[in-house]
């Protein structure tokens, strides 16, 4: 009797957790859609806040984190961008876009040497980024 009750209880909890997770993912998507529209309307502060909410609802989406950081970048919040991009890149090490944004934020703070080190890291991780190398070289000249 207790075994059946335990199995039933665990099954119910699993179902409840699955529904909650799916609901959060859908809710995060809806929030991110609103944030995207605000970003397009150049309302970066509101966009960043909604992307932050989407990240809290579904932290598995790298795009929500990147878009929050991009909105912060447009607000000139370079220190936050650098800090958040470090954390995001640790969670999503194949997304070099976090490092590109970090390098631009460092340059925005006139920390050019650090920005160049980040670019060097990017190009050592993926040496085939020829167009990006050319863009960096052109900007540095």
KEKE-282961 format. One line per field, with one value per atom (N, C-alpha, C): residue number from 0; chain; x, z, y. Coordinates in Angstrom, 3 decimals, padded with zeros to 6 digits, m for minus. Layout:
minu = [NUM, ...]
kolse = [A, ...]
u = [X, ...]
w = [Z, ...]
v = [Y, ...]
//
This chain:
minu = [0, 0, 0, 1, 1, 1, 2, 2, 2, 3, 3, 3, 4, 4, 4, 5, 5, 5, 6, 6, 6, 7, 7, 7, 8, 8, 8, 9, 9, 9, 10, 10, 10, 11, 11, 11, 12, 12, 12, 13, 13, 13, 14, 14, 14, 15, 15, 15, 16, 16, 16, 17, 17, 17, 18, 18, 18, 19, 19, 19, 20, 20, 20, 21, 21, 21, 22, 22, 22, 23, 23, 23, 24, 24, 24, 25, 25, 25, 26, 26, 26, 27, 27, 27, 28, 28, 28, 29, 29, 29, 30, 30, 30, 31, 31, 31, 32, 32, 32, 33, 33, 33, 34, 34, 34, 35, 35, 35, 36, 36, 36, 37, 37, 37, 38, 38, 38, 39, 39, 39, 40, 40, 40, 41, 41, 41, 42, 42, 42, 43, 43, 43, 44, 44, 44, 45, 45, 45, 46, 46, 46, 47, 47, 47, 48, 48, 48, 49, 49, 49, 50, 50, 50, 51, 51, 51, 52, 52, 52, 53, 53, 53, 54, 54, 54, 55, 55, 55, 56, 56, 56, 57, 57, 57, 58, 58, 58, 59, 59, 59, 60, 60, 60, 61, 61, 61, 62, 62, 62, 63, 63, 63, 64, 64, 64, 65, 65, 65, 66, 66, 66, 67, 67, 67, 68, 68, 68, 69, 69, 69, 70, 70, 70, 71, 71, 71, 72, 72, 72, 73, 73, 73, 74, 74, 74, 75, 75, 75, 76, 76, 76, 77, 77, 77, 78, 78, 78, 79, 79, 79, 80, 80, 80, 81, 81, 81, 82, 82, 82, 83, 83, 83, 84, 84, 84, 85, 85, 85, 86, 86, 86, 87, 87, 87, 88, 88, 88, 89, 89, 89, 90, 90, 90, 91, 91, 91, 92, 92, 92, 93, 93, 93, 94, 94, 94, 95, 95, 95, 96, 96, 96, 97, 97, 97, 98, 98, 98, 99, 99, 99, 100, 100, 100, 101, 101, 101, 102, 102, 102, 103, 103, 103, 104, 104, 104, 105, 105, 105, 106, 106, 106, 107, 107, 107, 108, 108, 108, 109, 109, 109, 110, 110, 110, 111, 111, 111, 112, 112, 112, 113, 113, 113, 114, 114, 114, 115, 115, 115, 116, 116, 116, 117, 117, 117, 118, 118, 118, 119, 119, 119, 120, 120, 120, 121, 121, 121, 122, 122, 122, 123, 123, 123, 124, 124, 124, 125, 125, 125, 126, 126, 126, 127, 127, 127, 128, 128, 128, 129, 129, 129, 130, 130, 130, 131, 131, 131, 132, 132, 132, 133, 133, 133, 134, 134, 134, 135, 135, 135, 136, 136, 136, 137, 137, 137, 138, 138, 138, 139, 139, 139, 140, 140, 140]
kolse = [A, A, A, A, A, A, A, A, A, A, A, A, A, A, A, A, A, A, A, A, A, A, A, A, A, A, A, A, A, A, A, A, A, A, A, A, A, A, A, A, A, A, A, A, A, A, A, A, A, A, A, A, A, A, A, A, A, A, A, A, A, A, A, A, A, A, A, A, A, A, A, A, A, A, A, A, A, A, A, A, A, A, A, A, A, A, A, A, A, A, A, A, A, A, A, A, A, A, A, A, A, A, A, A, A, A, A, A, A, A, A, A, A, A, A, A, A, A, A, A, A, A, A, A, A, A, A, A, A, A, A, A, A, A, A, A, A, A, A, A, A, A, A, A, A, A, A, A, A, A, A, A, A, A, A, A, A, A, A, A, A, A, A, A, A, A, A, A, A, A, A, A, A, A, A, A, A, A, A, A, A, A, A, A, A, A, A, A, A, A, A, A, A, A, A, A, A, A, A, A, A, A, A, A, A, A, A, A, A, A, A, A, A, A, A, A, A, A, A, A, A, A, A, A, A, A, A, A, A, A, A, A, A, A, A, A, A, A, A, A, A, A, A, A, A, A, A, A, A, A, A, A, A, A, A, A, A, A, A, A, A, A, A, A, A, A, A, A, A, A, A, A, A, A, A, A, A, A, A, A, A, A, A, A, A, A, A, A, A, A, A, A, A, A, A, A, A, A, A, A, A, A, A, A, A, A, A, A, A, A, A, A, A, A, A, A, A, A, A, A, A, A, A, A, A, A, A, A, A, A, A, A, A, A, A, A, A, A, A, A, A, A, A, A, A, A, A, A, A, A, A, A, A, A, A, A, A, A, A, A, A, A, A, A, A, A, A, A, A, A, A, A, A, A, A, A, A, A, A, A, A, A, A, A, A, A, A, A, A, A, A, A, A, A, A, A, A, A, A, A, A, A, A, A, A, A, A, A, A, A, A, A, A, A, A, A, A, A, A, A, A, A, A]
u = [000.815, 000.000, 000.872, 001.899, 002.777, 003.585, 003.973, 004.720, 003.881, 002.638, 001.755, 001.545, 001.363, 001.165, 002.415, 003.593, 004.855, 005.048, 004.792, 004.924, 003.952, 002.719, 001.719, 002.124, 002.623, 003.065, 004.237, 005.229, 006.388, 005.981, 005.077, 004.596, 003.892, 003.085, 002.392, 003.354, 004.388, 005.389, 006.152, 006.486, 007.189, 006.333, 005.063, 004.144, 004.006, 003.861, 003.745, 004.999, 006.180, 007.436, 007.563, 007.180, 007.258, 006.376, 005.181, 004.267, 004.789, 005.338, 005.877, 007.042, 007.938, 009.092, 008.649, 007.710, 007.217, 006.537, 005.731, 005.060, 006.030, 007.111, 008.122, 008.806, 009.088, 009.727, 008.845, 007.551, 006.616, 006.479, 006.389, 006.271, 007.527, 008.689, 009.948, 009.942, 009.429, 009.350, 008.463, 007.348, 006.442, 007.083, 007.765, 008.461, 009.559, 010.289, 011.372, 010.832, 009.652, 009.036, 008.752, 008.216, 007.952, 009.272, 010.283, 011.591, 012.177, 012.000, 012.512, 011.850, 010.535, 009.828, 010.321, 010.518, 011.037, 012.442, 013.258, 014.608, 014.528, 013.658, 013.490, 013.024, 012.236, 011.766, 012.801, 013.982, 015.097, 014.770, 013.912, 013.617, 014.463, 015.758, 016.730, 016.598, 016.252, 016.128, 014.991, 013.852, 012.711, 013.004, 013.673, 014.040, 014.982, 015.992, 016.947, 016.245, 015.305, 014.584, 013.751, 013.097, 012.288, 013.160, 014.281, 015.187, 015.728, 015.993, 016.450, 015.393, 014.134, 013.031, 012.971, 013.150, 013.136, 014.266, 015.431, 016.571, 016.224, 015.575, 015.189, 014.172, 013.282, 012.276, 012.870, 013.848, 014.450, 015.939, 016.784, 018.216, 018.950, 018.275, 018.931, 019.020, 018.394, 018.388, 019.495, 020.539, 021.659, 021.214, 020.256, 019.826, 019.220, 018.503, 017.927, 019.036, 020.067, 021.181, 021.934, 022.195, 022.917, 022.121, 020.822, 020.009, 019.897, 019.851, 019.871, 021.166, 022.278, 023.574, 023.691, 023.120, 023.154, 022.361, 021.215, 020.432, 021.220, 021.878, 022.720, 023.866, 024.427, 025.496, 024.998, 023.806, 023.243, 022.948, 022.774, 022.573, 023.902, 025.014, 026.324, 026.704, 026.027, 026.309, 027.414, 028.597, 029.687, 030.192, 030.233, 030.725, 029.814, 028.497, 027.552, 027.700, 027.904, 028.057, 029.272, 030.385, 031.600, 031.363, 030.768, 030.523, 029.570, 028.470, 027.464, 027.974, 028.766, 029.266, 030.253, 031.021, 031.919, 031.131, 030.092, 029.260, 028.569, 028.002, 027.283, 028.208, 029.411, 030.340, 030.748, 030.825, 031.132, 030.026, 028.773, 027.643, 027.435, 027.833, 027.644, 028.968, 029.948, 031.290, 031.405, 030.355, 030.414, 029.875, 029.343, 028.756, 029.793, 030.568, 031.608, 031.024, 029.753, 029.119, 029.208, 029.211, 029.369, 030.733, 031.757, 033.106, 033.239, 032.621, 032.654, 032.017, 030.881, 030.213, 031.049, 031.695, 032.567, 033.716, 034.329, 035.434, 034.970, 033.782, 033.253, 032.961, 032.471, 032.203, 033.504, 034.535, 035.841, 036.372, 036.226, 036.653, 035.820, 034.539, 033.674, 034.125, 034.869, 035.435, 036.876, 037.320, 038.693, 039.723, 039.333, 040.251, 040.673, 041.429, 041.750, 042.642, 043.596, 044.476, 043.693, 042.795, 041.965, 041.049, 040.517, 039.653, 040.432, 041.665, 042.483, 042.780, 042.979, 043.209, 041.976, 040.809, 039.571, 039.452, 039.728, 039.696, 040.703, 041.886, 042.881, 042.377, 041.687, 041.103, 040.065, 039.245, 038.207, 038.853, 039.864, 040.477, 041.314, 041.774, 042.473, 041.466, 040.266, 039.215, 038.651, 038.589, 038.095, 038.914, 040.012, 040.911, 040.337, 039.162, 038.602, 037.690, 037.667, 036.817, 037.525, 037.740, 038.529, 037.878, 036.586, 035.903, 035.962, 035.801, 035.852, 037.256, 038.264, 039.654, 039.897, 039.402, 039.579, 038.870, 037.670, 036.925, 037.677, 038.199, 038.957, 040.218, 040.911, 042.141, 041.829, 040.741, 040.344, 039.997, 039.292, 038.921, 040.135, 041.113, 042.308, 043.251, 043.139, 044.055, 043.722]
w = [000.000, 000.000, 000.000, 000.892, 000.955, m000.327, m000.936, m002.199, m003.277, m003.387, m004.398, m004.134, m002.880, m002.512, m002.812, m002.519, m002.786, m004.282, m005.068, m006.523, m007.062, m006.582, m007.019, m006.654, m005.442, m004.992, m005.827, m006.069, m006.879, m008.315, m008.859, m010.223, m010.288, m009.274, m009.231, m009.127, m008.302, m008.162, m009.460, m010.129, m011.405, m012.426, m012.494, m013.426, m013.095, m011.816, m011.387, m011.750, m011.491, m011.814, m013.311, m014.103, m015.559, m016.066, m015.533, m015.958, m015.564, m014.372, m013.905, m014.780, m015.112, m015.941, m017.331, m017.919, m019.241, m019.200, m018.156, m018.016, m017.882, m017.133, m016.971, m018.292, m019.055, m020.355, m021.305, m021.317, m022.170, m021.694, m020.383, m019.823, m020.138, m020.040, m020.374, m021.829, m022.697, m024.116, m024.365, m023.672, m023.817, m023.303, m022.179, m021.614, m022.570, m023.134, m024.068, m025.334, m025.781, m026.956, m026.667, m025.482, m025.093, m025.003, m024.433, m024.300, m025.673, m026.612, m027.968, m028.618, m028.445, m029.009, m028.378, m027.068, m026.390, m026.891, m027.128, m027.640, m029.022, m029.880, m031.218, m031.150, m030.116, m029.918, m029.178, m028.972, m028.296, m026.852, m026.228, m024.802, m024.051, m023.976, m023.508, m022.025, m021.191, m019.758, m019.501, m020.110, m019.934, m020.564, m021.696, m022.364, m021.501, m020.942, m020.088, m018.883, m018.308, m017.141, m017.503, m018.640, m019.044, m019.429, m020.096, m020.397, m019.110, m018.120, m016.827, m016.226, m016.336, m015.852, m016.632, m017.948, m018.775, m018.371, m018.050, m017.603, m016.297, m015.395, m014.122, m014.340, m015.307, m015.596, m016.322, m017.200, m017.972, m018.203, m017.221, m017.332, m018.364, m018.962, m019.949, m021.329, m021.496, m022.787, m022.847, m023.567, m023.701, m024.359, m025.262, m025.981, m025.045, m024.009, m023.067, m022.330, m021.940, m021.226, m022.136, m023.361, m024.298, m024.573, m024.811, m025.134, m023.951, m022.740, m021.568, m021.549, m021.795, m021.786, m022.930, m024.072, m025.201, m024.872, m024.232, m023.809, m022.799, m021.857, m020.884, m021.588, m022.605, m023.381, m024.001, m024.574, m025.193, m024.164, m022.910, m021.833, m021.293, m021.786, m021.296, m019.978, m019.605, m018.353, m018.592, m018.958, m019.389, m018.284, m017.061, m015.960, m015.773, m015.804, m015.683, m016.837, m018.025, m019.198, m019.035, m018.594, m018.410, m017.370, m016.248, m015.184, m015.649, m016.245, m016.670, m017.813, m018.713, m019.839, m019.363, m018.324, m017.748, m017.245, m016.493, m015.920, m017.043, m017.987, m019.089, m019.908, m020.177, m020.977, m020.233, m018.923, m018.146, m018.283, m018.366, m018.512, m019.957, m020.900, m022.324, m023.069, m022.870, m023.412, m024.932, m025.614, m027.078, m027.686, m026.845, m027.317, m027.200, m028.234, m028.234, m028.269, m028.586, m028.629, m027.277, m026.189, m024.872, m024.765, m025.303, m025.240, m026.168, m027.346, m028.247, m027.567, m026.925, m026.242, m025.069, m024.373, m023.268, m023.776, m024.882, m025.434, m025.825, m026.415, m026.782, m025.540, m024.480, m023.231, m022.607, m022.671, m022.156, m022.951, m024.267, m025.105, m024.780, m024.470, m024.086, m022.801, m021.986, m020.750, m020.962, m022.200, m022.568, m022.001, m021.766, m021.307, m022.529, m023.403, m024.699, m024.608, m023.699, m023.574, m023.143, m022.185, m021.755, m022.880, m023.619, m024.751, m025.776, m026.043, m027.010, m026.506, m025.198, m024.636, m024.820, m024.653, m024.848, m026.318, m027.221, m028.648, m028.973, m028.398, m028.623, m028.121, m026.994, m026.470, m027.431, m027.949, m028.897, m030.112, m030.664, m031.890, m031.638, m030.410, m030.114, m029.959, m029.489, m029.377, m030.747, m031.654, m033.002, m034.004, m034.482, m035.378, m036.766, m037.088, m038.428, m038.542, m037.557, m037.586, m038.323, m039.608, m040.398, m040.519, m040.777, m040.921, m039.610, m038.504, m037.207, m036.899, m037.289, m037.097, m037.874, m039.096, m039.926, m039.300, m038.788, m038.153, m036.935, m036.116, m034.917, m035.346, m036.331, m036.794, m037.357, m038.067, m038.641, m037.548, m036.517, m035.417, m034.601, m034.490, m033.692, m034.397, m035.716, m036.493, m036.407]
v = [m001.186, 000.000, 001.269, 001.269, 002.436, 002.600, 001.479, 001.557, 002.217, 001.795, 002.377, 003.859, 004.202, 005.591, 006.423, 005.860, 006.551, 006.756, 005.710, 005.812, 006.846, 006.829, 007.785, 009.214, 009.396, 010.713, 011.224, 010.363, 010.757, 011.071, 010.286, 010.546, 011.894, 012.176, 013.455, 014.627, 014.490, 015.551, 015.761, 014.660, 014.772, 015.502, 015.147, 015.794, 017.274, 017.579, 018.975, 019.760, 019.176, 019.852, 020.059, 019.065, 019.170, 020.293, 020.387, 021.442, 022.817, 022.933, 024.200, 024.633, 023.699, 024.019, 024.464, 023.725, 024.085, 025.440, 025.675, 026.955, 028.103, 027.906, 028.953, 029.249, 028.194, 028.385, 029.180, 028.862, 029.604, 031.040, 031.198, 032.540, 033.359, 032.728, 033.413, 033.853, 032.997, 033.343, 034.551, 034.608, 035.754, 037.039, 036.927, 038.095, 038.553, 037.590, 037.924, 038.590, 038.179, 038.829, 040.301, 040.570, 041.967, 042.741, 042.099, 042.747, 043.067, 042.153, 042.365, 043.578, 043.705, 044.855, 046.151, 046.135, 047.327, 047.674, 046.647, 046.877, 047.530, 047.011, 047.586, 049.036, 049.344, 050.715, 051.578, 051.021, 051.678, 052.064, 051.287, 051.462, 050.430, 050.740, 049.755, 049.411, 050.373, 050.084, 049.096, 049.341, 048.435, 047.080, 047.108, 045.858, 045.028, 045.664, 044.954, 044.337, 045.082, 044.572, 043.336, 043.380, 042.220, 041.031, 041.301, 040.182, 039.566, 040.390, 039.877, 038.955, 039.353, 038.522, 037.204, 037.283, 036.066, 035.125, 035.690, 034.880, 034.163, 034.866, 034.251, 033.128, 033.311, 032.293, 031.085, 031.349, 030.253, 030.544, 030.219, 030.520, 029.666, 028.701, 027.847, 028.499, 029.650, 030.334, 031.384, 031.083, 032.020, 033.321, 033.245, 034.452, 035.489, 035.049, 036.007, 036.744, 036.009, 036.625, 037.594, 037.156, 038.020, 039.301, 039.153, 040.323, 041.291, 040.751, 041.630, 042.439, 041.756, 042.425, 043.430, 043.110, 044.042, 045.314, 045.153, 046.324, 047.155, 046.479, 047.194, 047.917, 047.302, 047.926, 049.233, 049.188, 050.397, 051.484, 051.076, 052.057, 052.588, 052.033, 052.458, 051.807, 050.751, 050.031, 048.995, 049.489, 048.621, 047.693, 048.175, 047.337, 046.128, 046.370, 045.256, 044.268, 044.810, 043.944, 043.040, 043.597, 042.806, 041.713, 042.077, 041.095, 039.999, 040.385, 039.407, 038.534, 039.110, 038.311, 037.253, 037.565, 036.548, 035.352, 035.632, 034.559, 033.784, 034.500, 033.842, 032.952, 033.440, 032.636, 031.366, 031.433, 030.228, 029.192, 029.656, 028.741, 028.294, 029.135, 028.849, 029.068, 028.171, 028.400, 028.322, 027.922, 027.907, 029.205, 030.074, 031.327, 032.449, 032.598, 033.633, 035.046, 035.153, 036.473, 037.186, 036.417, 037.047, 037.722, 037.083, 037.663, 038.870, 038.804, 039.958, 041.177, 040.955, 042.059, 042.563, 041.637, 042.020, 042.897, 042.519, 043.304, 044.707, 044.791, 046.113, 046.951, 046.304, 047.025, 047.517, 046.699, 047.126, 048.312, 048.263, 049.386, 050.624, 050.421, 051.534, 052.206, 051.478, 052.026, 052.498, 052.517, 052.889, 051.921, 050.688, 049.642, 048.812, 049.463, 048.883, 047.648, 047.661, 046.495, 045.265, 045.451, 044.316, 043.864, 044.810, 044.463, 043.637, 044.043, 043.295, 041.884, 041.735, 040.390, 039.503, 040.104, 039.334, 038.929, 039.865, 039.521, 038.410, 038.490, 037.437, 036.086, 036.095, 034.853, 034.295, 035.178, 034.752, 034.097, 034.751, 034.248, 033.005, 032.822, 031.569, 030.429, 030.746, 029.724, 029.342, 030.329, 030.068, 030.877, 030.291, 031.032, 031.300, 030.766, 030.949, 032.172, 033.010, 034.204, 035.336, 035.158, 036.098, 037.470, 037.518, 038.809, 039.589, 038.892, 039.546, 040.057, 039.274, 039.722, 041.010, 041.049, 042.234, 043.442, 043.231, 044.324, 044.865, 043.973, 044.391, 045.145, 044.625, 045.277, 046.660, 046.786, 048.069, 049.071, 048.612, 049.495, 049.899, 049.007, 049.297, 050.260, 050.329, 051.187, 052.646]
//
